[in-house]
Amino acid sequence: MQENQEKFARSTLLAVVAVHLAIVLPIAYWLNIWVDEASTLYTTQSGFLHAFQFAWIDEKQAPLYFWIMSLWRMLGNSVFFARLFSIICTTVGIFLVWKFARCFLSNRAAAIAAFLFGLHPLAIWAALEIRGYALGFVLAALLVHLNEALIAQGAIARTRPRIAFIVVATVALYSNYYLGFVLAGCLVANVVSGRAKNILNFLLSMIPVAIVFLPQALLVRDQFAVNTQGFSEPRSLIEGLRLV
């Protein structure tokens, strides 16, 4: 019985991945770019060194995705190939959701969770964007999965998963500042676990993350200031509700 459920779960996972790819690959090939994607292509068109120097200035956000994309585009310079990175990320995200769900749910329920994620409009949208959203999905899933593994291990948590969590947390913050909220959620999970050792280990893990992120943290205020300053035409409450 268990073996049949395992086969069903894996078959469902492969089917979800196949359907996800069948939807996004043709659309990624035919869909026109829009302004944010054009911005990514502009930032990454001159190679890694240019992106390394100017990505945070041009994009006013965390730079790592643009560094990665500048290297990725050395392998192929078409719009479809640029989108292919996001498609790979969402495909990996489907697997991570399935793997994480199996920690708490039955094989059948985990397969359903992967199905709901893989065919969710937001996941499909992220797969078609030459932006860092799909990468954010992967990093968030990795953070939650690693954090749960460390909580489960408790005081006997091994060094390798701890180092992996520190690395992924650093990469996450350099990829998207808002992934810091996922780290806050991980802290809450450690608090809810009721083990003081878990909380202490988590806080200790955040020290090297904070040190490595410090150079970028000094720029965050200036980046946010640019995005919040400027003239905005006044609107009435009714007009605001209509737009929402």
N, C-alpha and C positions, 0 to 999 in steps of 0.2 A: 504493500500500500504506500509506504513511504517512498519507495523507488518510483512509483507511478506519479506521485505528486511532484517529485523532483524533476522528472522528465517533462511534466506539464508546465512547471514553472519555467524551465529553460526554454521550452518550445514557445511559450508565451512571450518571454523576453525577446527571443529572436524575431518573433512575429511583429512585436511592437517596434523594434528597431527597423525592420524591413518596411513597415508601413510609414514610419516617421521619415525614412530616407526617400521612400517613393513619393511622399508629399513635398518635401523641401528641396530635393535635388532639381527637379524640373523648374520649380518656381525660382530657385536661386539662379538658374541659368537665364531665364527670360525676364526676370524682374528688373526694372530700371532702378538706378541708384537714387537716393535722395540726399538732402543737404548734409546730414550727419555722416553718412557713408562717404560722401565726397570729401568731407573734412578729414576723415581717416586716411583716404587715399592720398590726399595732399600732404598730410603730415608724414606719411611713410614712403613717399615716392622717391626720396633721395638717399635711401639706405639707412643703415643702422646708426652711423655716427651722427647724421643730421637729426634723426629721431631721438637719439640719446640726449642731444644738446637742447632740442627745441620742443619736444613733445609736450612737456608740462606747460610751456609758454603758449603754444599754439592751441592746445586743447583745454587748458585750464582745469585739468583733472589729473588723477593718478596716471603715471606714464607707462607702467609695465606692459599693458596690452599693446600699446603703440610700438614699443621696442620689439615685442614678439612679432607683431605684424610686419614691421620693417624687414625682419629676417625671413619671415614666411614668404613675403612677396619676391624675395630673391629666387625662389623656386618657380614662381609663375606670376605674371603681372596682370592677369585678367581679373575682371570683377567677380566672375564665378569662382576662381581660385581663391580670391580673398575671402569670399563667403564660406568657402569650404572649411576654413579653420573653425568658424562658429558651428558649422554642421557637425564636425568631429566632436566639438565640446558638448553639444546637446546629446549626441549619441552616447558619449561617455557618461553624461549626466543620467541618462536612462538606466544604465548599468549600476551607477552608484546609488540611485534611489532604490532600485531593486535589492541591492546588497544590504543597504541600511535597513530597509523594511523587514528583511528576513531576521534581523536581530530581535524583533518584537512580534512579528506576525507569522502566520503560516505561509508556506510556499505559495499557496493559491492567492492569499491576500497580498503578499509581496508582488506577485505578478500583476495583480489588479492595480496596485500603486504605481508600478512601472508603466502600465498601460495609460493610467490617468495623466501621468507626467508627460510621457512621450507624445501623446496626442492633444495635450493642452494647447490652446491657441497661443499662450505666452511662450511656451517652449518652441513652437513652430516659428513664431515671430522672431525670437532671439536667434534662431538658426539662420535666419535670412538677413541678419544685420551685420554689417562690417563694423561692429562696435564690440565692446567688452562684456556685453550682457551674458552671452552664453558661457564665457569663461568664468563669470561671476557665479553662475549656477554650479559649475563644477567645483570651484573653490569652496563655496558655501556647503555643498554636500560633503566634501572632504573634511572640512572643519567639524561639522556635526558628527560625522562618522568616527573620526579620530578621537574627538572629545568623549563620545559615548564609550568607546573602547577603553580609554584611560579611566573613566569613571567605573566601569565594570571591573577593571583590574585593581582599582583602589590603591592600597599602600604598596602592592607588589607590581605596580605599573613598570613596564620595561623601558629601557632607555631609548630604544629605537623608535617606538611610537611617539614618545615625548619629543624627540628631535624632529620627527616628521610633522608633528603638530606645530612646532615652533616655525619650521620652514614654511609650511602652508599658510600659517597666520601672517607671516611677513610678506609672502607673495600676494596674499589677499589684500592687504592694506596698500601695497604698491600697485594693485590692479584696480581697486575701487574702494574709495574711502568708506562707503556705506556698508561694506562688509565688516566694518568695526561693530555694527549692530549685531552681527552673527556671533562675534566674539563675546559681546555682552550677554547674549543668550546662552552661550557656552558657560559663562561664569554663573549665570542663574541656575543652569542644570547642575553645576557642581555644588552650589549652595543647597539646592533641593535634595541632593543626594544625602545630606546630613552628615557627611564625613569631613571633619576639619582638615584632614590630610589632603583630600582632593582639592579643597579650596586653596590651601597653601601651595600645592604643586602647580595649580593653574596660575596663580599669581606670580610664582617664580618663573614659570614659562613665559610670562608676558614681559619680563624684564629684558631679555635679549631681543624680543620683538620690538619693544619700545626704543631700544638703543639703535637698532638697525634702521628703524623707521624715522628716527629723529631728523635726519637731513631733509626728508620730504615733509615732515610735519611742520617745519619752519616755513614752508611755502604754502601750506594749506590756507592759512588766513588770507594771504594775498590773492590766491585763486578764487576763494569764495567771495572776496570783496568785489572782484571784477564781475562775477556772475550776479551780484545783488545790487550793484550800483547802476544808475542810468535812469532815464526818464520813462515813466509808465503813464500812459493816458488814463485818466480817472474813469472809472466805470461805476454804474449804479449796481445796487444789490441784485436787482432783477436781471440785469445784463450778465452779471457774474454767474448767477444760477443758471442762466440759459447756456452759457459757455460750458459750465460743468456738465 
